[in-house]
Amino acid sequence: MKGIFTALTPTYAVAASSAASAAIKPTASINVDAWRIVAPSGNTTVWVGYGTTAALAQAAAVVPSAGSSSAATPVLPGSDILLNLPHGSYLSVVVATGTSTVYIQGGDAT
């Protein structure tokens, strides 16, 4: 990816709390090769879990703690990331404390 993202789906707003969110399966009428995950500004890092099933996505959405690891991908406050995921992947989000709204949009990254 070179940083150019073309949105091809609606934006999904996902509520994040200290429990993994219900996994969502963003849908697109066409295959998309990337998902843009946007975390709002503030002081809360959002952790994104993903998988081929809802259960795998929720199981991956874990905030790491001292002495443990996590398969989740962090999104720092006020930033965004692009994830290349297989078509049909499920996503789940979690935060260490408090709540946050995360925005997810599918598209093409070139």
C-alpha positions as CSV (number, residue, x, y, z in Angstrom):
1,M,0.0,0.0,0.0
2,K,1.2,3.5,-0.8
3,G,-1.4,5.3,1.3
4,I,-4.1,6.1,-1.3
5,F,-7.5,4.7,-0.1
6,T,-10.7,4.8,-2.1
7,A,-13.8,4.2,-0.1
8,L,-16.2,1.6,-1.7
9,T,-18.6,0.8,1.2
10,P,-20.6,2.8,3.7
11,T,-19.0,3.7,7.0
12,Y,-19.8,1.4,9.9
13,A,-19.8,2.9,13.5
14,V,-18.9,0.3,16.0
15,A,-19.2,0.9,19.8
16,A,-16.1,-0.3,21.7
17,S,-15.9,-1.0,25.4
18,S,-13.8,-3.1,27.7
19,A,-15.6,-6.2,26.5
20,A,-15.1,-7.3,22.9
21,S,-17.8,-5.9,20.7
22,A,-20.2,-8.2,18.8
23,A,-18.3,-9.1,15.7
24,I,-19.4,-7.4,12.6
25,K,-19.1,-8.6,9.0
26,P,-18.8,-5.5,6.8
27,T,-20.4,-6.2,3.5
28,A,-19.6,-4.9,0.1
29,S,-21.3,-5.6,-3.2
30,I,-17.8,-5.9,-4.6
31,N,-14.6,-7.4,-3.3
32,V,-12.6,-4.9,-1.3
33,D,-8.9,-5.4,-0.5
34,A,-8.6,-3.2,2.5
35,W,-10.5,-1.9,5.6
36,R,-9.8,1.5,7.0
37,I,-10.2,1.6,10.8
38,V,-10.4,5.0,12.4
39,A,-10.1,5.7,16.1
40,P,-11.4,9.0,17.5
41,S,-9.1,11.4,19.2
42,G,-8.8,11.1,23.0
43,N,-6.7,8.9,25.1
44,T,-8.0,5.4,24.4
45,T,-6.2,2.9,22.1
46,V,-8.6,0.7,20.2
47,W,-7.7,-3.0,19.6
48,V,-9.1,-4.7,16.5
49,G,-9.5,-8.4,16.3
50,Y,-10.4,-10.1,13.0
51,G,-11.0,-13.6,11.8
52,T,-12.9,-15.8,9.4
53,T,-15.8,-16.3,11.9
54,A,-17.4,-14.0,14.4
55,A,-16.1,-16.2,17.3
56,L,-12.5,-15.9,16.0
57,A,-12.8,-12.1,15.6
58,Q,-14.1,-11.7,19.2
59,A,-11.4,-14.1,20.6
60,A,-8.7,-12.0,18.8
61,A,-10.0,-8.7,20.2
62,V,-8.0,-8.7,23.4
63,V,-6.1,-5.9,25.1
64,P,-2.7,-7.2,26.0
65,S,-1.5,-6.9,29.6
66,A,1.9,-7.2,31.3
67,G,3.2,-10.7,30.6
68,S,0.6,-11.6,28.0
69,S,0.3,-11.0,24.2
70,S,-2.6,-10.4,21.9
71,A,-3.4,-11.0,18.3
72,A,-5.3,-7.7,18.1
73,T,-4.1,-4.8,16.0
74,P,-3.8,-1.5,17.9
75,V,-5.2,1.8,16.6
76,L,-3.8,4.8,18.4
77,P,-6.2,7.6,19.4
78,G,-6.8,10.1,16.6
79,S,-5.3,7.8,14.0
80,D,-6.3,5.3,11.4
81,I,-4.9,2.1,9.9
82,L,-5.5,0.1,6.7
83,L,-5.9,-3.7,7.1
84,N,-5.7,-6.0,4.1
85,L,-8.2,-8.7,5.1
86,P,-9.7,-11.6,3.1
87,H,-13.2,-10.8,1.7
88,G,-15.8,-11.8,4.3
89,S,-13.7,-11.3,7.4
90,Y,-15.3,-10.4,10.7
91,L,-14.1,-7.6,12.9
92,S,-14.4,-6.9,16.6
93,V,-13.1,-4.0,18.7
94,V,-12.2,-3.5,22.3
95,V,-10.6,-0.8,24.5
96,A,-8.8,-1.2,27.9
97,T,-11.1,1.2,29.8
98,G,-14.0,3.4,29.0
99,T,-15.8,3.4,25.7
100,S,-15.1,4.7,22.2
101,T,-16.7,4.6,18.7
102,V,-14.6,3.2,15.9
103,Y,-15.3,3.8,12.3
104,I,-14.7,1.1,9.7
105,Q,-14.9,1.5,5.9
106,G,-14.0,-0.9,3.1
107,G,-12.2,0.1,0.0
108,D,-9.3,-0.1,-2.4
109,A,-5.8,0.7,-1.2
110,T,-3.1,1.4,-3.8
